[in-house]
Amino acid sequence: MDQIRDAILSGDRTEETYANLSIPATYRAATVHKDEVDMFQGLTAREKDPRKSLHIDDVPVPELAPGEALVAVMASAINYNTVWTSIFEPVSTFGFLERYGRTSEYAKRHDLPYHVVGSDLAGVVLRTGPGVGKWKVGTEVVAHCLSVELEDADGHNDTMLDPQQRIWGFETNFGGLAELAIVKTNQLMPKPTHLSWEEAASPGLVNSTAYRQLISKNGAALKLGDRVLIWGASGGLGSYATQMALAAGATPVCVVSSPEKAEICRAMGAELIIDRSAEGYRFWNDENTAQDSKEWQRLGKKIRELTGGHDVDIVFEHPGRETFGASVYVARKGGTIITCASTSGFMHEYDNRYLWMNLKRILSSHFANYREAWEANELINRGLIHPTLSKTYPLEEVGQAALDVHQNAHQGKVGVLTLAPEAGLGISDPVKRARYEAEINRFRDA
C-alpha cells in the first residue's frame, strides 16, 4: 500500500507505472460488523454513538467483476447514509447486502459479516475488470454512488428507476471510506484538477442529489426567478442547493439553526435567512400530539417578510417528519415540495387541505442518474459550484467524523483522509485554483 501511495504522491499517472504496481492482499477500511447490529438496542437514535460501531479493519481485496474498477482512495467523506449504517437505523444494512448477494455470482462477494461503508471517493484507478474500455489505470477520478445493473427495461430511460438500483457503500459493500474501493466504471467521473483530494471527494453524493432534486427535469426544474426555501441551507446537502439556486438566478430562503450557520449562507451570497434557533419554531410539541399549525403560519409570515410578501415556489425538503407539515403549508399555491430524505423521521404528517385545495405538488427525488451526476460534477470542475468542506479527519477518526454529522455539529461536508497522508494534496492546476481559493475555503473550520 505504501508503494501505491508513493506512486500517487509522485504525480506519475502513466498506465505502465500503475499496471506494474502490486495489489496488496488486504487493505484498511471503515466497517460495521454484523454481530453488533443489536449493540444500541434500547437507546434513542440521538444516544447511538458511531464511534462505538465503526471499526478500522484490515479486509481482503475482493475479485474484480466485469465492468468494475479498483480505485486507490486518497480521500472520502461522511454522508448521512453512513450515519444510518453506523447506528443500524432504520434497518441494518446487512439485509441489503444479503439480498444483493442472492442476485448473482459476483454479487455474492458483497454478503459478508462486515460492511465497508462510504459513498464518496477521490483517487486513482489501479485496475479494471473485464470489458472496461474508457477508464485507464492511472486516471484521477471521483465517483458517484449510483450502482445499477440495467438488465431491466425500466432503467433505460432514467437509471434511477432500474429495479436493481442501489447506493454504493450503503446498499453494497466495498465503499469509499477505505484505502481501496470497488466501483462500477459507470460511477467514475474526472477529478477536478483545481481541488485537493479531500475537496474533490466531498461533493459527490450531495452535489449530485441536490442537482437532481432542484435543477433536473426529474426534480423541481428550478427556473430563473424562483423563490426556494432550503432547509439546512449550510449543511451537506443544503449548501449545494443554496449555491445552485444562486447560480441559476433564483432566490434562496435559507433555514439554518445558528448564527454561525447564517453567516456561512451569507458568505455564499444568500441574503434571505431564517435562524430557527432565534425564531424558536416548535412544529411539534411532542411525538404523540398533532402539529401546531400556528407555528406553520408563523414560518409563512416570516418568509413573506423576507420576500416582500411572496410565498416560495419550491421547498427543498430533506429533514422529513419534523418539518414536512410546515413545508406543505408554506409552499405557494401551485408550488412544489420536493423531498429526498427524512433525517428527522420517515413517517411524515401534513394537513392535506393545504395540498389538494391549493394544487401543490409533492415530488420525490433520490440521488441522481449518471448524466445528472456528471453534469453536477462539471459544475464543480467549471468553478460554478464549489466544495463545502469544513473539516477533515484521518481514517482512524472516522467514528468522530460520523458523530459530527449525526449530531449536526458540522457545517457543509466532513471529509476523511484515507491514503492521503495530509490535507491539501492532489492539486494539479494551481492557476485555476487561485481564481476560486476564497470560495473553496469559505466553509473551512467553520
C-alpha positions, -999 to 999 in steps of 0.1 A, spaced: 0 0 0 29 23 6 41 18 -29 7 27 -42 6 59 -21 41 68 -32 32 64 -68 2 87 -65 21 113 -45 48 114 -71 24 127 -97 32 100 -122 0 89 -139 13 67 -167 -6 34 -173 27 14 -171 35 26 -136 2 16 -121 -1 -16 -141 32 -27 -126 22 -20 -90 14 -50 -69 -21 -51 -53 -19 -60 -16 -39 -89 -2 -57 -67 23 -65 -30 29 -77 -8 58 -114 1 58 -141 16 79 -165 -12 87 -196 -21 107 -199 -57 120 -229 -80 115 -226 -94 150 -231 -59 165 -263 -49 149 -281 -50 183 -254 -31 202 -276 0 206 -308 -17 215 -330 4 238 -312 37 230 -328 66 212 -313 75 178 -296 105 194 -279 83 220 -263 59 195 -226 66 190 -209 58 157 -176 58 174 -186 25 190 -199 8 159 -174 20 132 -142 0 131 -109 2 112 -102 -33 99 -78 -50 75 -101 -67 50 -93 -88 19 -92 -72 -16 -122 -87 -35 -120 -100 -70 -130 -76 -97 -162 -83 -117 -167 -73 -153 -173 -35 -157 -157 -27 -123 -126 -7 -112 -104 -10 -82 -96 25 -70 -69 37 -46 -89 61 -24 -70 92 -13 -99 107 5 -136 102 12 -164 120 31 -192 114 55 -228 113 43 -260 107 64 -263 72 49 -231 63 68 -246 76 100 -277 54 94 -254 25 87 -234 31 118 -264 33 142 -283 5 124 -313 27 116 -339 25 102 -327 -11 95 -294 -29 95 -277 -26 61 -267 -62 62 -302 -70 49 -293 -50 18 -261 -70 14 -278 -103 19 -305 -96 -8 -279 -83 -32 -258 -113 -26 -286 -136 -39 -288 -119 -73 -256 -132 -90 -223 -150 -85 -204 -117 -84 -229 -101 -61 -222 -129 -35 -189 -110 -28 -210 -83 -10 -227 -106 15 -201 -106 43 -201 -104 81 -187 -68 77 -197 -39 57 -171 -15 42 -190 18 42 -188 52 25 -204 66 -7 -178 92 -18 -142 90 -30 -114 107 -49 -85 86 -60 -67 69 -88 -77 38 -109 -55 8 -101 -72 -20 -120 -102 -25 -142 -123 -56 -147 -131 -74 -180 -149 -53 -206 -137 -19 -195 -125 4 -222 -130 40 -213 -112 42 -179 -75 35 -178 -53 27 -148 -35 58 -135 -66 81 -141 -75 105 -114 -112 101 -106 -141 108 -83 -171 85 -80 -208 90 -77 -227 64 -57 -254 50 -81 -249 13 -86 -272 -2 -113 -274 -35 -132 -295 -22 -162 -308 -57 -170 -344 -44 -169 -361 -21 -194 -373 2 -166 -338 17 -160 -331 27 -196 -349 60 -196 -337 70 -162 -313 47 -145 -326 57 -110 -357 36 -120 -337 5 -125 -352 -22 -102 -317 -31 -93 -307 4 -84 -286 6 -52 -264 32 -34 -228 21 -33 -213 19 1 -248 18 17 -267 -9 -1 -235 -25 -15 -202 -34 1 -166 -21 -6 -174 16 -1 -152 46 -2 -142 51 35 -112 28 29 -78 27 13 -92 8 -17 -127 7 -31 -146 -12 -58 -170 7 -81 -187 1 -114 -168 21 -140 -201 39 -149 -197 55 -115 -165 72 -124 -160 109 -133 -129 130 -138 -114 146 -107 -115 184 -108 -79 194 -112 -80 225 -90 -91 206 -59 -73 187 -33 -82 150 -28 -104 157 2 -121 187 -15 -128 166 -46 -142 137 -26 -167 158 -7 -193 169 -32 -202 136 -50 -233 124 -32 -247 156 -20 -239 177 -51 -255 151 -74 -285 147 -51 -291 185 -49 -287 188 -87 -314 162 -95 -337 174 -67 -335 211 -75 -323 216 -111 -331 185 -132 -363 179 -152 -366 148 -130 -368 170 -99 -382 205 -92 -368 220 -125 -358 253 -108 -360 283 -131 -348 319 -132 -366 340 -105 -380 311 -84 -380 315 -47 -369 284 -29 -370 275 8 -339 254 17 -339 236 50 -305 231 65 -290 255 40 -255 254 54 -254 216 57 -240 189 34 -270 189 11 -284 224 16 -251 241 9 -251 228 -26 -288 236 -31 -281 272 -20 -252 276 -44 -273 262 -73 -302 284 -66 -279 315 -66 -261 304 -97 -294 298 -115 -308 332 -108 -332 320 -82 -337 334 -46 -329 310 -18 -346 314 16 -321 297 38 -332 280 70 -304 273 95 -300 265 132 -275 290 145 -260 325 138 -227 308 127 -246 289 100 -264 320 90 -230 336 83 -220 307 61 -251 313 40 -242 350 37 -207 341 26 -222 320 -2 -242 351 -13 -276 344 2 -295 373 17 -328 359 30 -320 338 61 -342 323 88 -324 313 120 -345 286 136 -328 289 170 -336 327 171 -372 322 159 -378 292 182 -402 273 159 -418 243 175 -438 225 149 -443 195 172 -449 198 210 -440 161 213 -442 129 192 -477 120 201 -496 152 196 -508 170 164 -486 196 149 -491 232 158 -504 249 127 -499 283 142 -462 277 140 -466 269 103 -483 302 99 -456 320 118 -430 305 94 -450 315 64 -453 351 78 -415 352 83 -409 341 47 -433 368 33 -415 394 54 -382 384 38 -395 381 2 -417 412 1 -450 394 5 -443 363 -16 -446 326 -7 -420 302 -20 -423 284 -54 -402 254 -42 -395 238 -8 -362 218 -8 -371 191 18 -349 166 35 -354 168 73 -387 149 69 -410 143 98 -400 174 118 -405 199 90 -428 183 64 -461 197 76 -446 232 76 -432 226 42 -465 217 27 -481 247 43 -456 274 32 -453 265 -4 -472 289 -27 -505 279 -44 -494 256 -72 -459 253 -56 -437 222 -53 -424 204 -22 -396 181 -33 -382 156 -8 -351 134 -10 -346 122 26 -361 121 61 -332 127 85 -356 135 114 -380 106 108 -396 88 79 -433 90 89 -444 124 76 -477 141 85 -492 172 69 -527 188 65 -538 176 31 -562 206 27 -532 228 21 -520 204 -6 -551 195 -26 -571 227 -23 -541 248 -33 -529 225 -61 -495 219 -47 -473 190 -56 -452 167 -35 -423 152 -56 -398 126 -47 -361 126 -56 -334 101 -49 -297 106 -57 -291 111 -94 -286 92 -126 -251 91 -143 -258 120 -166 -271 142 -137 -241 133 -116 -218 140 -145 -234 175 -150 -232 182 -113 -195 173 -113 -190 196 -143 -204 225 -123 -176 218 -97 -150 214 -125 -160 247 -141 -160 266 -108 -197 274 -109 -203 254 -77 -176 249 -50 -170 222 -24 -183 230 11 -157 210 31 -155 223 66 -133 198 84 -112 167 76 -104 137 98 -79 108 93 -94 74 87 -87 64 123 -112 90 135 -140 81 111 -163 75 141 -159 110 153 -165 124 118 -197 104 116 -207 116 151 -203 152 140 -228 147 112 -251 126 134 -253 154 160 -255 182 134 -223 196 149 -208 203 114 -213 227 85 -211 217 49 -192 184 44 -169 165 67 -140 148 49 -119 118 57 -83 112 46 -77 75 36 -44 71 17 -36 108 16 -11 114 44 -23 150 49 -48 175 37 -41 198 7 -25 173 -17 -36 164 -52 -40 199 -67 -27 198 -103 -39 231 -116 -29 258 -91 -36 286 -115 -73 276 -119 -75 271 -81 -62 306 -74 -94 320 -91 -116 303 -66 -95 300 -35 -118 321 -13 -149 302 -24 -133 268 -19 -122 277 17 -153 296 29 -166 266 49 -131 257 63 -131 251 100 -165 268 103 
